[in-house]
Amino acid sequence: MATEHDHEQRDETAADLALDAFAEASRALAEGASLGDALDRLVGAAARATRADVAIARVLDPRDDALKARAVWASSAAVAAELEGSRFPGSELPREETEDPDALPPAVRRAAARAGAQALLQVPIWLDDRPLASLELHRSRGRFAPEERVVARLVAYQIGLAVRALGATECWKSPARRSRPGWTKRGSRAR
């Protein structure tokens, strides 16, 4: 039988996870050596705080107006590998946060099915009536609690800030170009 103390302990744990996630998200932005690093840290923080099995940060690729997975955290390496680089048209991004599978893009529903998710949450980030990014959370048990949804929103907005502050264009540089001698981290020619 659960006692009031047990519920308080559980709530403290959820609150601690939420605060840790927000601190990690803020730290990722403050220290953001690169957008990729910040996004990786943000999705990891979101997954830990919400107990998600999968967390995906998608960023709009201006070359084709598609939201592409730029950071994936998953409890399964196979699922993570499968989701890396997945995409869907930006026009399919919901305008509001949703858990309703019917309101989610087909690519998100397929990804959740492959991951065995019973609960989904997508938090969109829009800028000037255009999709900018999103945070997706999938988990195999139970719906996301209201406090977990708040944490997801906080991390999603941190993702939006990271994209704006650190520059989405960094995401779209080819790995070969980034690693060539003479090119800086931001992709401009070193002089």
ZAVEX-5594 format. One record per atom (N, C-alpha, C): residue in three letters; atom name; z, x, y. Coordinates in steps of 0.05 Angstrom, whole numbers, plus 5000, padded with zeros to 4 digits. Example, Ala and Ser with C-alpha at 12.3 -4.5 7.8 and 13.67 -1.06 7.14 Angstrom:
2
+-----+------+------+------+-------+
: res : atom :   up : east : north :
+-----+------+------+------+-------+
: Ala :    N : 5156 : 5264 :  4886 :
: Ala :   CA : 5156 : 5246 :  4910 :
: Ala :    C : 5156 : 5264 :  4934 :
: Ser :    N : 5142 : 5257 :  4955 :
: Ser :   CA : 5143 : 5273 :  4979 :
: Ser :    C : 5157 : 5258 :  5001 :
+-----+------+------+------+-------+
! end
This chain:
191
+-----+------+------+------+-------+
: res : atom :   up : east : north :
+-----+------+------+------+-------+
: Met :    N : 5000 : 5017 :  4977 :
: Met :   CA : 5000 : 5000 :  5000 :
: Met :    C : 5000 : 5018 :  5025 :
: Ala :    N : 4982 : 5011 :  5044 :
: Ala :   CA : 4980 : 5027 :  5068 :
: Ala :    C : 5002 : 5019 :  5088 :
: Thr :    N : 5014 : 5037 :  5101 :
: Thr :   CA : 5035 : 5032 :  5120 :
: Thr :    C : 5024 : 5035 :  5148 :
: Glu :    N : 5040 : 5027 :  5168 :
: Glu :   CA : 5031 : 5031 :  5196 :
: Glu :    C : 5028 : 5061 :  5202 :
: His :    N : 5045 : 5077 :  5190 :
: His :   CA : 5043 : 5106 :  5194 :
: His :    C : 5016 : 5116 :  5183 :
: Asp :    N : 5007 : 5106 :  5160 :
: Asp :   CA : 4981 : 5114 :  5148 :
: Asp :    C : 4959 : 5107 :  5167 :
: His :    N : 4960 : 5083 :  5179 :
: His :   CA : 4939 : 5075 :  5198 :
: His :    C : 4940 : 5093 :  5223 :
: Glu :    N : 4963 : 5100 :  5233 :
: Glu :   CA : 4966 : 5117 :  5256 :
: Glu :    C : 4954 : 5145 :  5249 :
: Gln :    N : 4960 : 5155 :  5225 :
: Gln :   CA : 4949 : 5181 :  5216 :
: Gln :    C : 4918 : 5180 :  5216 :
: Arg :    N : 4907 : 5158 :  5205 :
: Arg :   CA : 4878 : 5155 :  5203 :
: Arg :    C : 4866 : 5154 :  5231 :
: Asp :    N : 4879 : 5138 :  5249 :
: Asp :   CA : 4869 : 5136 :  5276 :
: Asp :    C : 4870 : 5163 :  5290 :
: Glu :    N : 4892 : 5178 :  5287 :
: Glu :   CA : 4894 : 5204 :  5299 :
: Glu :    C : 4872 : 5222 :  5289 :
: Thr :    N : 4866 : 5221 :  5263 :
: Thr :   CA : 4845 : 5237 :  5252 :
: Thr :    C : 4818 : 5230 :  5265 :
: Ala :    N : 4812 : 5204 :  5267 :
: Ala :   CA : 4787 : 5195 :  5279 :
: Ala :    C : 4786 : 5204 :  5308 :
: Ala :    N : 4808 : 5201 :  5323 :
: Ala :   CA : 4809 : 5210 :  5351 :
: Ala :    C : 4806 : 5240 :  5353 :
: Asp :    N : 4819 : 5255 :  5335 :
: Asp :   CA : 4816 : 5284 :  5335 :
: Asp :    C : 4787 : 5292 :  5330 :
: Leu :    N : 4774 : 5279 :  5311 :
: Leu :   CA : 4746 : 5285 :  5305 :
: Leu :    C : 4729 : 5279 :  5329 :
: Ala :    N : 4734 : 5256 :  5342 :
: Ala :   CA : 4718 : 5249 :  5365 :
: Ala :    C : 4721 : 5269 :  5388 :
: Leu :    N : 4746 : 5277 :  5393 :
: Leu :   CA : 4750 : 5297 :  5414 :
: Leu :    C : 4738 : 5324 :  5407 :
: Asp :    N : 4741 : 5332 :  5382 :
: Asp :   CA : 4728 : 5357 :  5374 :
: Asp :    C : 4698 : 5356 :  5377 :
: Ala :    N : 4686 : 5333 :  5370 :
: Ala :   CA : 4657 : 5330 :  5373 :
: Ala :    C : 4649 : 5332 :  5402 :
: Phe :    N : 4663 : 5318 :  5419 :
: Phe :   CA : 4657 : 5319 :  5448 :
: Phe :    C : 4660 : 5347 :  5459 :
: Ala :    N : 4682 : 5361 :  5451 :
: Ala :   CA : 4686 : 5388 :  5460 :
: Ala :    C : 4663 : 5406 :  5450 :
: Glu :    N : 4655 : 5403 :  5425 :
: Glu :   CA : 4633 : 5420 :  5414 :
: Glu :    C : 4607 : 5414 :  5428 :
: Ala :    N : 4602 : 5388 :  5434 :
: Ala :   CA : 4578 : 5381 :  5448 :
: Ala :    C : 4578 : 5393 :  5476 :
: Ser :    N : 4600 : 5392 :  5490 :
: Ser :   CA : 4602 : 5404 :  5516 :
: Ser :    C : 4599 : 5434 :  5515 :
: Arg :    N : 4612 : 5446 :  5496 :
: Arg :   CA : 4610 : 5475 :  5493 :
: Arg :    C : 4581 : 5484 :  5487 :
: Ala :    N : 4567 : 5468 :  5470 :
: Ala :   CA : 4539 : 5475 :  5464 :
: Ala :    C : 4522 : 5475 :  5489 :
: Leu :    N : 4528 : 5456 :  5507 :
: Leu :   CA : 4513 : 5455 :  5532 :
: Leu :    C : 4520 : 5478 :  5550 :
: Ala :    N : 4546 : 5484 :  5552 :
: Ala :   CA : 4555 : 5505 :  5570 :
: Ala :    C : 4545 : 5532 :  5561 :
: Glu :    N : 4545 : 5537 :  5534 :
: Glu :   CA : 4537 : 5563 :  5524 :
: Glu :    C : 4507 : 5564 :  5516 :
: Gly :    N : 4494 : 5541 :  5518 :
: Gly :   CA : 4467 : 5537 :  5508 :
: Gly :    C : 4447 : 5560 :  5512 :
: Ala :    N : 4447 : 5579 :  5494 :
: Ala :   CA : 4428 : 5601 :  5495 :
: Ala :    C : 4400 : 5590 :  5491 :
: Ser :    N : 4398 : 5568 :  5475 :
: Ser :   CA : 4372 : 5556 :  5470 :
: Ser :    C : 4376 : 5527 :  5464 :
: Leu :    N : 4355 : 5511 :  5469 :
: Leu :   CA : 4357 : 5483 :  5463 :
: Leu :    C : 4361 : 5478 :  5433 :
: Gly :    N : 4347 : 5493 :  5416 :
: Gly :   CA : 4350 : 5490 :  5387 :
: Gly :    C : 4379 : 5495 :  5378 :
: Asp :    N : 4392 : 5516 :  5389 :
: Asp :   CA : 4420 : 5521 :  5382 :
: Asp :    C : 4438 : 5499 :  5391 :
: Ala :    N : 4434 : 5489 :  5416 :
: Ala :   CA : 4450 : 5467 :  5426 :
: Ala :    C : 4447 : 5442 :  5409 :
: Leu :    N : 4422 : 5436 :  5402 :
: Leu :   CA : 4417 : 5412 :  5385 :
: Leu :    C : 4430 : 5414 :  5358 :
: Asp :    N : 4428 : 5438 :  5346 :
: Asp :   CA : 4440 : 5442 :  5320 :
: Asp :    C : 4470 : 5437 :  5321 :
: Arg :    N : 4483 : 5448 :  5342 :
: Arg :   CA : 4512 : 5444 :  5344 :
: Arg :    C : 4519 : 5415 :  5350 :
: Leu :    N : 4503 : 5402 :  5366 :
: Leu :   CA : 4508 : 5374 :  5372 :
: Leu :    C : 4506 : 5356 :  5348 :
: Val :    N : 4485 : 5359 :  5331 :
: Val :   CA : 4482 : 5342 :  5308 :
: Val :    C : 4504 : 5347 :  5288 :
: Gly :    N : 4512 : 5373 :  5285 :
: Gly :   CA : 4535 : 5379 :  5268 :
: Gly :    C : 4560 : 5366 :  5277 :
: Ala :    N : 4565 : 5366 :  5303 :
: Ala :   CA : 4589 : 5354 :  5314 :
: Ala :    C : 4588 : 5324 :  5310 :
: Ala :    N : 4565 : 5311 :  5314 :
: Ala :   CA : 4562 : 5282 :  5310 :
: Ala :    C : 4568 : 5275 :  5281 :
: Ala :    N : 4557 : 5290 :  5263 :
: Ala :   CA : 4560 : 5285 :  5234 :
: Ala :    C : 4590 : 5287 :  5226 :
: Arg :    N : 4603 : 5308 :  5235 :
: Arg :   CA : 4631 : 5311 :  5228 :
: Arg :    C : 4648 : 5288 :  5240 :
: Ala :    N : 4644 : 5281 :  5265 :
: Ala :   CA : 4660 : 5262 :  5278 :
: Ala :    C : 4656 : 5233 :  5268 :
: Thr :    N : 4632 : 5227 :  5258 :
: Thr :   CA : 4627 : 5200 :  5248 :
: Thr :    C : 4626 : 5199 :  5218 :
: Arg :    N : 4631 : 5222 :  5205 :
: Arg :   CA : 4630 : 5224 :  5176 :
: Arg :    C : 4603 : 5215 :  5165 :
: Ala :    N : 4582 : 5222 :  5179 :
: Ala :   CA : 4554 : 5215 :  5171 :
: Ala :    C : 4545 : 5235 :  5150 :
: Asp :    N : 4528 : 5226 :  5132 :
: Asp :   CA : 4515 : 5244 :  5112 :
: Asp :    C : 4491 : 5258 :  5124 :
: Val :    N : 4479 : 5246 :  5144 :
: Val :   CA : 4455 : 5257 :  5157 :
: Val :    C : 4457 : 5252 :  5187 :
: Ala :    N : 4451 : 5272 :  5203 :
: Ala :   CA : 4449 : 5269 :  5232 :
: Ala :    C : 4423 : 5282 :  5241 :
: Ile :    N : 4408 : 5268 :  5258 :
: Ile :   CA : 4382 : 5279 :  5267 :
: Ile :    C : 4380 : 5276 :  5297 :
: Ala :    N : 4373 : 5298 :  5310 :
: Ala :   CA : 4366 : 5296 :  5339 :
: Ala :    C : 4335 : 5298 :  5340 :
: Arg :    N : 4324 : 5277 :  5352 :
: Arg :   CA : 4295 : 5277 :  5356 :
: Arg :    C : 4289 : 5280 :  5386 :
: Val :    N : 4268 : 5295 :  5392 :
: Val :   CA : 4260 : 5300 :  5419 :
: Val :    C : 4230 : 5293 :  5422 :
: Leu :    N : 4223 : 5282 :  5445 :
: Leu :   CA : 4196 : 5274 :  5450 :
: Leu :    C : 4178 : 5299 :  5451 :
: Asp :    N : 4157 : 5299 :  5436 :
: Asp :   CA : 4136 : 5320 :  5437 :
: Asp :    C : 4115 : 5309 :  5456 :
: Pro :    N : 4112 : 5321 :  5479 :
: Pro :   CA : 4093 : 5310 :  5499 :
: Pro :    C : 4064 : 5313 :  5490 :
: Arg :    N : 4059 : 5330 :  5470 :
: Arg :   CA : 4031 : 5333 :  5461 :
: Arg :    C : 4020 : 5308 :  5448 :
: Asp :    N : 4038 : 5293 :  5435 :
: Asp :   CA : 4028 : 5268 :  5421 :
: Asp :    C : 4046 : 5244 :  5425 :
: Asp :    N : 4065 : 5246 :  5444 :
: Asp :   CA : 4084 : 5225 :  5450 :
: Asp :    C : 4099 : 5215 :  5425 :
: Ala :    N : 4106 : 5233 :  5407 :
: Ala :   CA : 4121 : 5226 :  5383 :
: Ala :    C : 4149 : 5239 :  5385 :
: Leu :    N : 4168 : 5225 :  5374 :
: Leu :   CA : 4195 : 5236 :  5373 :
: Leu :    C : 4197 : 5251 :  5347 :
: Lys :    N : 4202 : 5277 :  5349 :
: Lys :   CA : 4202 : 5295 :  5326 :
: Lys :    C : 4230 : 5305 :  5321 :
: Ala :    N : 4238 : 5307 :  5295 :
: Ala :   CA : 4264 : 5317 :  5288 :
: Ala :    C : 4265 : 5347 :  5295 :
: Arg :    N : 4283 : 5354 :  5313 :
: Arg :   CA : 4286 : 5382 :  5323 :
: Arg :    C : 4311 : 5394 :  5313 :
: Ala :    N : 4330 : 5378 :  5304 :
: Ala :   CA : 4355 : 5388 :  5292 :
: Ala :    C : 4364 : 5367 :  5271 :
: Val :    N : 4369 : 5378 :  5247 :
: Val :   CA : 4377 : 5360 :  5225 :
: Val :    C : 4402 : 5372 :  5212 :
: Trp :    N : 4422 : 5356 :  5209 :
: Trp :   CA : 4446 : 5363 :  5193 :
: Trp :    C : 4447 : 5343 :  5170 :
: Ala :    N : 4451 : 5353 :  5146 :
: Ala :   CA : 4453 : 5336 :  5123 :
: Ala :    C : 4472 : 5348 :  5102 :
: Ser :    N : 4485 : 5331 :  5088 :
: Ser :   CA : 4503 : 5340 :  5067 :
: Ser :    C : 4488 : 5351 :  5043 :
: Ser :    N : 4462 : 5344 :  5042 :
: Ser :   CA : 4444 : 5354 :  5021 :
: Ser :    C : 4422 : 5372 :  5033 :
: Ala :    N : 4419 : 5396 :  5023 :
: Ala :   CA : 4398 : 5414 :  5033 :
: Ala :    C : 4371 : 5402 :  5028 :
: Ala :    N : 4367 : 5389 :  5005 :
: Ala :   CA : 4341 : 5377 :  4999 :
: Ala :    C : 4334 : 5355 :  5019 :
: Val :    N : 4353 : 5339 :  5026 :
: Val :   CA : 4348 : 5317 :  5046 :
: Val :    C : 4342 : 5330 :  5073 :
: Ala :    N : 4357 : 5350 :  5081 :
: Ala :   CA : 4352 : 5364 :  5106 :
: Ala :    C : 4324 : 5375 :  5107 :
: Ala :    N : 4315 : 5388 :  5086 :
: Ala :   CA : 4289 : 5400 :  5085 :
: Ala :    C : 4267 : 5379 :  5088 :
: Glu :    N : 4272 : 5356 :  5075 :
: Glu :   CA : 4252 : 5334 :  5076 :
: Glu :    C : 4250 : 5322 :  5104 :
: Leu :    N : 4272 : 5322 :  5118 :
: Leu :   CA : 4272 : 5309 :  5145 :
: Leu :    C : 4263 : 5327 :  5167 :
: Glu :    N : 4265 : 5354 :  5163 :
: Glu :   CA : 4257 : 5373 :  5184 :
: Glu :    C : 4228 : 5367 :  5193 :
: Gly :    N : 4225 : 5364 :  5219 :
: Gly :   CA : 4198 : 5360 :  5230 :
: Gly :    C : 4188 : 5331 :  5227 :
: Ser :    N : 4203 : 5313 :  5215 :
: Ser :   CA : 4193 : 5286 :  5212 :
: Ser :    C : 4190 : 5274 :  5240 :
: Arg :    N : 4173 : 5254 :  5243 :
: Arg :   CA : 4167 : 5243 :  5269 :
: Arg :    C : 4159 : 5214 :  5268 :
: Phe :    N : 4160 : 5201 :  5291 :
: Phe :   CA : 4150 : 5174 :  5294 :
: Phe :    C : 4141 : 5170 :  5323 :
: Pro :    N : 4123 : 5152 :  5328 :
: Pro :   CA : 4113 : 5147 :  5356 :
: Pro :    C : 4136 : 5140 :  5374 :
: Gly :    N : 4135 : 5151 :  5398 :
: Gly :   CA : 4156 : 5145 :  5418 :
: Gly :    C : 4157 : 5116 :  5425 :
: Ser :    N : 4134 : 5102 :  5423 :
: Ser :   CA : 4133 : 5073 :  5429 :
: Ser :    C : 4150 : 5057 :  5410 :
: Glu :    N : 4158 : 5068 :  5387 :
: Glu :   CA : 4174 : 5054 :  5367 :
: Glu :    C : 4204 : 5057 :  5371 :
: Leu :    N : 4212 : 5074 :  5390 :
: Leu :   CA : 4241 : 5079 :  5395 :
: Leu :    C : 4253 : 5054 :  5407 :
: Pro :    N : 4274 : 5043 :  5395 :
: Pro :   CA : 4287 : 5020 :  5407 :
: Pro :    C : 4298 : 5026 :  5435 :
: Arg :    N : 4299 : 5006 :  5452 :
: Arg :   CA : 4309 : 5010 :  5479 :
: Arg :    C : 4340 : 5012 :  5480 :
: Glu :    N : 4353 : 5001 :  5460 :
: Glu :   CA : 4382 : 5000 :  5459 :
: Glu :    C : 4392 : 5012 :  5432 :
: Glu :    N : 4416 : 5021 :  5432 :
: Glu :   CA : 4429 : 5030 :  5407 :
: Glu :    C : 4428 : 5007 :  5387 :
: Thr :    N : 4423 : 5015 :  5361 :
: Thr :   CA : 4421 : 4994 :  5341 :
: Thr :    C : 4429 : 5004 :  5313 :
: Glu :    N : 4440 : 4986 :  5298 :
: Glu :   CA : 4446 : 4990 :  5270 :
: Glu :    C : 4428 : 4972 :  5252 :
: Asp :    N : 4413 : 4955 :  5265 :
: Asp :   CA : 4396 : 4936 :  5251 :
: Asp :    C : 4372 : 4950 :  5240 :
: Pro :    N : 4370 : 4952 :  5213 :
: Pro :   CA : 4347 : 4965 :  5201 :
: Pro :    C : 4320 : 4954 :  5210 :
: Asp :    N : 4319 : 4928 :  5215 :
: Asp :   CA : 4293 : 4915 :  5223 :
: Asp :    C : 4285 : 4924 :  5252 :
: Ala :    N : 4304 : 4933 :  5268 :
: Ala :   CA : 4297 : 4942 :  5295 :
: Ala :    C : 4291 : 4972 :  5296 :
: Leu :    N : 4294 : 4986 :  5274 :
: Leu :   CA : 4289 : 5015 :  5274 :
: Leu :    C : 4260 : 5021 :  5266 :
: Pro :    N : 4250 : 5043 :  5276 :
: Pro :   CA : 4223 : 5051 :  5268 :
: Pro :    C : 4220 : 5054 :  5238 :
: Pro :    N : 4197 : 5048 :  5227 :
: Pro :   CA : 4193 : 5050 :  5198 :
: Pro :    C : 4199 : 5078 :  5187 :
: Ala :    N : 4193 : 5099 :  5202 :
: Ala :   CA : 4199 : 5126 :  5193 :
: Ala :    C : 4229 : 5131 :  5190 :
: Val :    N : 4245 : 5119 :  5207 :
: Val :   CA : 4274 : 5121 :  5205 :
: Val :    C : 4284 : 5106 :  5181 :
: Arg :    N : 4274 : 5082 :  5176 :
: Arg :   CA : 4282 : 5067 :  5153 :
: Arg :    C : 4275 : 5082 :  5127 :
: Arg :    N : 4251 : 5094 :  5126 :
: Arg :   CA : 4243 : 5109 :  5102 :
: Arg :    C : 4261 : 5133 :  5098 :
: Ala :    N : 4268 : 5147 :  5119 :
: Ala :   CA : 4286 : 5171 :  5117 :
: Ala :    C : 4313 : 5162 :  5107 :
: Ala :    N : 4323 : 5140 :  5117 :
: Ala :   CA : 4349 : 5130 :  5109 :
: Ala :    C : 4349 : 5122 :  5079 :
: Ala :    N : 4327 : 5110 :  5070 :
: Ala :   CA : 4324 : 5102 :  5042 :
: Ala :    C : 4324 : 5127 :  5024 :
: Arg :    N : 4310 : 5148 :  5032 :
: Arg :   CA : 4309 : 5172 :  5017 :
: Arg :    C : 4336 : 5185 :  5015 :
: Ala :    N : 4352 : 5183 :  5036 :
: Ala :   CA : 4378 : 5195 :  5037 :
: Ala :    C : 4399 : 5177 :  5024 :
: Gly :    N : 4392 : 5153 :  5015 :
: Gly :   CA : 4411 : 5135 :  5002 :
: Gly :    C : 4431 : 5123 :  5022 :
: Ala :    N : 4422 : 5120 :  5047 :
: Ala :   CA : 4441 : 5110 :  5068 :
: Ala :    C : 4444 : 5080 :  5066 :
: Gln :    N : 4469 : 5071 :  5068 :
: Gln :   CA : 4475 : 5043 :  5070 :
: Gln :    C : 4480 : 5035 :  5100 :
: Ala :    N : 4487 : 5054 :  5116 :
: Ala :   CA : 4492 : 5049 :  5144 :
: Ala :    C : 4475 : 5068 :  5161 :
: Leu :    N : 4463 : 5057 :  5182 :
: Leu :   CA : 4446 : 5071 :  5200 :
: Leu :    C : 4454 : 5066 :  5229 :
: Leu :    N : 4451 : 5085 :  5246 :
: Leu :   CA : 4456 : 5081 :  5274 :
: Leu :    C : 4436 : 5099 :  5289 :
: Gln :    N : 4421 : 5087 :  5307 :
: Gln :   CA : 4403 : 5102 :  5324 :
: Gln :    C : 4411 : 5097 :  5353 :
: Val :    N : 4415 : 5119 :  5368 :
: Val :   CA : 4422 : 5118 :  5396 :
: Val :    C : 4398 : 5131 :  5412 :
: Pro :    N : 4383 : 5114 :  5426 :
: Pro :   CA : 4360 : 5125 :  5441 :
: Pro :    C : 4368 : 5136 :  5468 :
: Ile :    N : 4353 : 5155 :  5478 :
: Ile :   CA : 4357 : 5166 :  5505 :
: Ile :    C : 4330 : 5162 :  5519 :
: Trp :    N : 4330 : 5147 :  5540 :
: Trp :   CA : 4306 : 5141 :  5556 :
: Trp :    C : 4309 : 5154 :  5583 :
: Leu :    N : 4287 : 5163 :  5595 :
: Leu :   CA : 4287 : 5174 :  5622 :
: Leu :    C : 4263 : 5162 :  5636 :
: Asp :    N : 4267 : 5149 :  5658 :
: Asp :   CA : 4246 : 5137 :  5674 :
: Asp :    C : 4227 : 5120 :  5657 :
: Asp :    N : 4239 : 5102 :  5641 :
: Asp :   CA : 4224 : 5084 :  5623 :
: Asp :    C : 4207 : 5098 :  5602 :
: Arg :    N : 4214 : 5122 :  5596 :
: Arg :   CA : 4199 : 5137 :  5575 :
: Arg :    C : 4220 : 5148 :  5555 :
: Pro :    N : 4213 : 5147 :  5529 :
: Pro :   CA : 4232 : 5159 :  5510 :
: Pro :    C : 4235 : 5189 :  5515 :
: Leu :    N : 4259 : 5199 :  5513 :
: Leu :   CA : 4264 : 5227 :  5516 :
: Leu :    C : 4274 : 5239 :  5490 :
: Ala :    N : 4293 : 5226 :  5477 :
: Ala :   CA : 4305 : 5236 :  5453 :
: Ala :    C : 4320 : 5214 :  5439 :
: Ser :    N : 4331 : 5220 :  5415 :
: Ser :   CA : 4349 : 5201 :  5402 :
: Ser :    C : 4367 : 5216 :  5383 :
: Leu :    N : 4389 : 5203 :  5376 :
: Leu :   CA : 4407 : 5212 :  5355 :
: Leu :    C : 4407 : 5191 :  5333 :
: Glu :    N : 4403 : 5200 :  5308 :
: Glu :   CA : 4404 : 5182 :  5285 :
: Glu :    C : 4426 : 5191 :  5267 :
: Leu :    N : 4441 : 5172 :  5258 :
: Leu :   CA : 4463 : 5178 :  5238 :
: Leu :    C : 4459 : 5160 :  5214 :
: His :    N : 4461 : 5172 :  5191 :
: His :   CA : 4458 : 5157 :  5165 :
: His :    C : 4483 : 5163 :  5148 :
: Arg :    N : 4493 : 5143 :  5134 :
: Arg :   CA : 4514 : 5150 :  5115 :
: Arg :    C : 4513 : 5130 :  5092 :
: Ser :    N : 4523 : 5139 :  5070 :
: Ser :   CA : 4521 : 5125 :  5045 :
: Ser :    C : 4543 : 5104 :  5040 :
: Arg :    N : 4562 : 5103 :  5058 :
: Arg :   CA : 4584 : 5084 :  5055 :
: Arg :    C : 4591 : 5071 :  5081 :
: Gly :    N : 4596 : 5045 :  5081 :
: Gly :   CA : 4607 : 5031 :  5104 :
: Gly :    C : 4593 : 5034 :  5130 :
: Arg :    N : 4595 : 5013 :  5147 :
: Arg :   CA : 4583 : 5014 :  5174 :
: Arg :    C : 4599 : 5033 :  5192 :
: Phe :    N : 4587 : 5040 :  5213 :
: Phe :   CA : 4600 : 5057 :  5233 :
: Phe :    C : 4620 : 5040 :  5249 :
: Ala :    N : 4644 : 5050 :  5252 :
: Ala :   CA : 4665 : 5036 :  5266 :
: Ala :    C : 4659 : 5037 :  5296 :
: Pro :    N : 4670 : 5019 :  5312 :
: Pro :   CA : 4665 : 5020 :  5341 :
: Pro :    C : 4671 : 5047 :  5354 :
: Glu :    N : 4693 : 5060 :  5345 :
: Glu :   CA : 4700 : 5087 :  5357 :
: Glu :    C : 4679 : 5108 :  5349 :
: Glu :    N : 4668 : 5105 :  5325 :
: Glu :   CA : 4647 : 5124 :  5317 :
: Glu :    C : 4621 : 5119 :  5332 :
: Arg :    N : 4616 : 5095 :  5339 :
: Arg :   CA : 4592 : 5089 :  5356 :
: Arg :    C : 4596 : 5100 :  5384 :
: Val :    N : 4620 : 5100 :  5394 :
: Val :   CA : 4625 : 5112 :  5421 :
: Val :    C : 4620 : 5142 :  5419 :
: Val :    N : 4630 : 5155 :  5398 :
: Val :   CA : 4625 : 5184 :  5395 :
: Val :    C : 4595 : 5189 :  5393 :
: Ala :    N : 4581 : 5173 :  5377 :
: Ala :   CA : 4552 : 5176 :  5374 :
: Ala :    C : 4539 : 5175 :  5402 :
: Arg :    N : 4547 : 5155 :  5418 :
: Arg :   CA : 4535 : 5153 :  5445 :
: Arg :    C : 4540 : 5177 :  5462 :
: Leu :    N : 4565 : 5187 :  5461 :
: Leu :   CA : 4572 : 5211 :  5477 :
: Leu :    C : 4555 : 5235 :  5468 :
: Val :    N : 4552 : 5239 :  5442 :
: Val :   CA : 4536 : 5262 :  5433 :
: Val :    C : 4507 : 5257 :  5439 :
: Ala :    N : 4497 : 5232 :  5436 :
: Ala :   CA : 4469 : 5227 :  5443 :
: Ala :    C : 4463 : 5234 :  5472 :
: Tyr :    N : 4481 : 5226 :  5490 :
: Tyr :   CA : 4477 : 5232 :  5518 :
: Tyr :    C : 4479 : 5262 :  5524 :
: Gln :    N : 4495 : 5276 :  5508 :
: Gln :   CA : 4496 : 5305 :  5510 :
: Gln :    C : 4469 : 5316 :  5501 :
: Ile :    N : 4457 : 5304 :  5481 :
: Ile :   CA : 4430 : 5313 :  5472 :
: Ile :    C : 4410 : 5309 :  5495 :
: Gly :    N : 4412 : 5286 :  5508 :
: Gly :   CA : 4394 : 5281 :  5531 :
: Gly :    C : 4398 : 5302 :  5553 :
: Leu :    N : 4423 : 5308 :  5559 :
: Leu :   CA : 4429 : 5329 :  5579 :
: Leu :    C : 4419 : 5356 :  5570 :
: Ala :    N : 4422 : 5362 :  5545 :
: Ala :   CA : 4412 : 5388 :  5535 :
: Ala :    C : 4381 : 5390 :  5538 :
: Val :    N : 4367 : 5369 :  5531 :
: Val :   CA : 4338 : 5369 :  5534 :
: Val :    C : 4330 : 5373 :  5563 :
: Arg :    N : 4344 : 5359 :  5581 :
: Arg :   CA : 4337 : 5362 :  5609 :
: Arg :    C : 4346 : 5389 :  5620 :
: Ala :    N : 4369 : 5399 :  5613 :
: Ala :   CA : 4380 : 5424 :  5624 :
: Ala :    C : 4366 : 5448 :  5612 :
: Leu :    N : 4361 : 5448 :  5586 :
: Leu :   CA : 4351 : 5472 :  5573 :
: Leu :    C : 4321 : 5471 :  5569 :
: Gly :    N : 4309 : 5448 :  5574 :
: Gly :   CA : 4280 : 5447 :  5573 :
: Gly :    C : 4269 : 5440 :  5546 :
: Ala :    N : 4256 : 5417 :  5544 :
: Ala :   CA : 4244 : 5408 :  5519 :
: Ala :    C : 4220 : 5426 :  5512 :
: Thr :    N : 4208 : 5439 :  5531 :
: Thr :   CA : 4184 : 5455 :  5524 :
: Thr :    C : 4191 : 5477 :  5505 :
: Glu :    N : 4216 : 5486 :  5506 :
: Glu :   CA : 4224 : 5507 :  5487 :
: Glu :    C : 4222 : 5499 :  5458 :
: Cys :    N : 4225 : 5473 :  5454 :
: Cys :   CA : 4223 : 5462 :  5426 :
: Cys :    C : 4196 : 5465 :  5415 :
: Trp :    N : 4175 : 5465 :  5431 :
: Trp :   CA : 4148 : 5462 :  5421 :
: Trp :    C : 4133 : 5489 :  5419 :
: Lys :    N : 4147 : 5510 :  5425 :
: Lys :   CA : 4134 : 5537 :  5422 :
: Lys :    C : 4133 : 5543 :  5392 :
: Ser :    N : 4111 : 5555 :  5384 :
: Ser :   CA : 4108 : 5563 :  5356 :
: Ser :    C : 4128 : 5585 :  5350 :
: Pro :    N : 4139 : 5586 :  5326 :
: Pro :   CA : 4157 : 5607 :  5318 :
: Pro :    C : 4144 : 5635 :  5321 :
: Ala :    N : 4119 : 5637 :  5315 :
: Ala :   CA : 4105 : 5662 :  5317 :
: Ala :    C : 4105 : 5672 :  5346 :
: Arg :    N : 4100 : 5654 :  5365 :
: Arg :   CA : 4100 : 5661 :  5393 :
: Arg :    C : 4127 : 5670 :  5402 :
: Arg :    N : 4148 : 5656 :  5394 :
: Arg :   CA : 4175 : 5662 :  5402 :
: Arg :    C : 4184 : 5690 :  5393 :
: Ser :    N : 4174 : 5698 :  5369 :
: Ser :   CA : 4183 : 5723 :  5358 :
: Ser :    C : 4166 : 5747 :  5365 :
: Arg :    N : 4143 : 5743 :  5378 :
: Arg :   CA : 4126 : 5765 :  5385 :
: Arg :    C : 4139 : 5783 :  5406 :
: Pro :    N : 4136 : 5809 :  5402 :
: Pro :   CA : 4147 : 5827 :  5423 :
: Pro :    C : 4133 : 5821 :  5450 :
: Gly :    N : 4149 : 5823 :  5471 :
: Gly :   CA : 4137 : 5819 :  5497 :
: Gly :    C : 4141 : 5791 :  5507 :
: Trp :    N : 4150 : 5773 :  5491 :
: Trp :   CA : 4155 : 5745 :  5500 :
: Trp :    C : 4185 : 5741 :  5503 :
: Thr :    N : 4193 : 5728 :  5524 :
: Thr :   CA : 4221 : 5722 :  5529 :
: Thr :    C : 4229 : 5698 :  5513 :
: Lys :    N : 4255 : 5691 :  5513 :
: Lys :   CA : 4265 : 5668 :  5498 :
: Lys :    C : 4252 : 5642 :  5509 :
: Arg :    N : 4247 : 5640 :  5534 :
: Arg :   CA : 4236 : 5616 :  5546 :
: Arg :    C : 4205 : 5615 :  5542 :
: Gly :    N : 4193 : 5635 :  5531 :
: Gly :   CA : 4165 : 5635 :  5524 :
: Gly :    C : 4147 : 5646 :  5546 :
: Ser :    N : 4158 : 5655 :  5568 :
: Ser :   CA : 4140 : 5666 :  5589 :
: Ser :    C : 4137 : 5696 :  5583 :
: Arg :    N : 4115 : 5706 :  5591 :
: Arg :   CA : 4108 : 5734 :  5586 :
: Arg :    C : 4128 : 5753 :  5601 :
: Ala :    N : 4140 : 5771 :  5586 :
: Ala :   CA : 4158 : 5791 :  5598 :
: Ala :    C : 4141 : 5811 :  5614 :
: Arg :    N : 4151 : 5820 :  5636 :
: Arg :   CA : 4136 : 5840 :  5653 :
: Arg :    C : 4149 : 5866 :  5653 :
+-----+------+------+------+-------+
! end
